[in-house]
């Protein structure tokens, strides 16, 4: 451990960014890359020595743990150095946010599972990377006609267009403040992101939620989750990709009950 910390501190000391450089660089977007496979493992933005702060944290705070810090420590423990690229500099803060977001979306799609960023890019759920077919479908979406008892759950915060069926299920099923009477009357739960129906679920039961989709303990809260299964090829599969904005446009709640 001592040798590992010494390696990290030596690395940090070798790439100090002084004040005069920081002032000229301004806001920037950076990328940290594995030296072997040359695949990015972290993308960020900042000013001054922000890009180096991760390495100082990895060296000085061994009690802190994250995928990013573990990756840095693992590379340095092999007596190798992460590659650090400044992708763009001399930016406004707003431009830095946009470039960072585009890079996170792009790298996350092309190299699925390699990024250690905890969050997706800013506004990626709404304006992020998508196939041409998806873009056309989103902006041409027909209005959904829901004439049966349904419960709509908005998953905008967790939505990514590359999500698997299982990821959509986990994002939709937990954990919510639910009117169990009305929820029990719904014949289907519809997962909604950015105003479009993304999945249809048959619910077998609702129960008390003990953890959210990220594993955070919510047992002290009055939250519910459902147990169910995808019904994306069933009776209501024609609703997939259709818009519910005419139903939900005036509602800030993540839960909407229709006909129940």
Secondary structure, DSSP 4 states (H G I P E B T S, - for coil): -HHHHHHHHHHHHHT---HHHHHHH-EEEEEEE-TTT--EEEEEEESTTHHHHHHHHHHH-TT---HHHHHHHHHHHTT---EEEEEEEEE-HHHHHHHHHHHHHHHHHHTTT----SSPPTTHHHHS---HHHHHHHHSPPBP---S-EEEEE-GGG--TT--HHHHHHHHHS-B---HHHHHH-SEEEEEETTEEEEEEEEEEEEE-SB-TT--B-TTS--EEEEEEE-TTSTTGGGTT-B-HHHHTT--SSEEEE--
